[in-house]
Amino acid sequence: METMKHVIPIATMFLCTAALLPSSRQAVAQTPESQVSADWQALGWTLPKNFSPDQIALFKGLNAARGTWSFKAETVDGETTTALSGNLVTTGGSQGGMASAWNLIWSWPAENPQHAIVENIVAMPEYKNQQFGLMLVRFGPVKYSAAQLKLKPRGLPTIFMGQWDAKKQTVSWTPRSLPGKQGNQATTQEDAPTPSFKMVVAPTGKISIQNSENLPAGQISTGGATARTGEAPQKPGKPEFLAGIHRFQKGSEISDPRIMRYLPAEATDIRLISDRNGHMAHYRISAEAFDTFLAEVWERYREEHAAHPKSWEHYSKEDIAAARKGSPVGRYEPRVRSTEIIFDKPIVWKPLENATRYGGPRKRSAAGATYYFDRETGIVCHDAGYW
């Protein structure tokens, strides 16, 4: 289906609104490697065994929902209800990035869509409460356009905060206003009725809406997915998002795209600490292979900066030449650390006696990597962030 190719960028578009959730990088709790929950780790999160498992079913259900479904529903406008049928396309997932995010596009009619509701569900951990904060960002109904769905839909969204009921497999959504903006009148006027609805997420991935109250005109008040009509597209060699402590003999063995971007395929004897915010790596490589890799990193920057200049810091030819030349720092002792893991015992990596520091390109978000390379011993230690 044409829509499927266009919904993925919407996850990135809304992640900035995750600031509304009561979690932050500074508030991240750390977990001893021996006490990590295997169930949460399978969903991409390094969390302690005592972290509430109640929402695991929700994450699995939303992951199972990925793909295309037919749906039947009713919209409400005052006392008037209208029956409709169409397609629901769900993308996203629990792994990768600083938040788990799923994207839902309800479009109708099925054969020739004219209208759509665009929703983004974001989940971030609240470590003090031992649960995930849930938020839903909704646009629409809007005029359906496959091209427009690549971009931010017009108009202000409605933001809902969610509460998961594991026994009923239901999220109860109630509104929250955009920070610093008036947002939807129904969420800002004290005398206006409060809109709310419940979303049932079955283990099979079937999503339905029920118990809606005071929704704006055109919103789906009841209904949901009826049958799966298309599986989520699977890319060849589906990547594995790594979390925790790892050892690899070759860089080419790693399939996590977040790590592959920063770690040379020619690297050997690799020690790796990885979490959702970034990773540290210690490995061996020849000077020739490292120089070739760094040249490729900066060449890729030129291409990506040209395509998305607002996403990247600007570097002149002189800046790039200096970054590739590096600056001597002498002895360098790696500080092995993680934002999510507390190590049961100190992890010590071999120091670099005669290190040179090389900088990689940075995004405006500060995402990027710094490399320390001892050319005499062929040892590299790098520190990368994904923000």
Secondary structure, DSSP 8 states (H G I E B T S, - for coil): -GGGGGSTHHHHHHGGGGGGSS--GGG---EEGGGB-HHHHHTT---BTTS--TTHHHHHHHHHT-EEEEEEEEEEETTEEEEEEEEEEEEEESSSSSSEEEEEEEEESSSS--EEEEEEEEEEEETTTTEEEEEEEEEEEEE--TTGGGS--SS--EEEEEEEETTTTEEEEEEE--TTS---HHHH-TTS---EEEEEE-TTS-EEEEEEES--TT-EEEEEEEEEEEE----SS------EEEEEEEGGG---HHHHTTS-TT-EEEEEEEETTEEEEEEE--HHHHHHHHHHHHHHHHHHHHH-GGGB----HHHHHHHHH-EEEEEE------SSEE-SS------EEEEEEEE---BTT--EEEEEEETTTTEEEEEEE--
